[in-house]
Amino acid sequence: MGRFAFMMRLKDESVIPEYERLHVDIGDAVRAAHTRAGFGNYSIFRAGLDLFGYYEAEDPAGCLTRIAFEPIMQEWWAKTNPLMLTEGGKPLFKPIPEVFHMD
């Protein structure tokens, strides 16, 4: 199982409450889409405007491709993308290399 981490950033402090409200209960359809795409043990953490995501998958990069084809995600991203720093209409997404791991 591969581990994958990434960073994104919220636009400004005014969007923090809405971003967190949306993530309190993302809904069964969004959860199921992530499961079908191959995401496991997925978490997002926030420090100020910075978001740190972590997930585990057999094919971490492939999860990102597969999730884009899930119809519910277009609805979800229509809600979350306006809250994020974006480029070309998509959130700025920065992969983070793993430098240490301990089981």
C-alpha positions, 0 to 999 in steps of 0.5 A: 500500500502506497502513502501519498501526501499533498498540500493545497491552500484556502483563498483567505480566512473568510472561507475557513468556516465554509470549508470546515462546514462542508467537511463535517459530513461530506455525504455517503456519495462523496465517500463512496466515490473516493472508495471506488477511486481507491482512496483509503485512510484519507485525512485532511488537516488544516493549519491556517490557510494551508491544507495537508492531505494524506491517503493510502492506496495501491495506486496513489496517482491513479486515484486522482485520475479515477476520482475525476470521472466520478459524477458526484465529484463535479458537484462537490468541487463546485462547492469546494473549488471556489474556496481554494487557491486555484490555477486553471479552475483547479485547486493548486495541488502540491505533492509532498515527498515522504522523508520518513515512515514508521509502522 
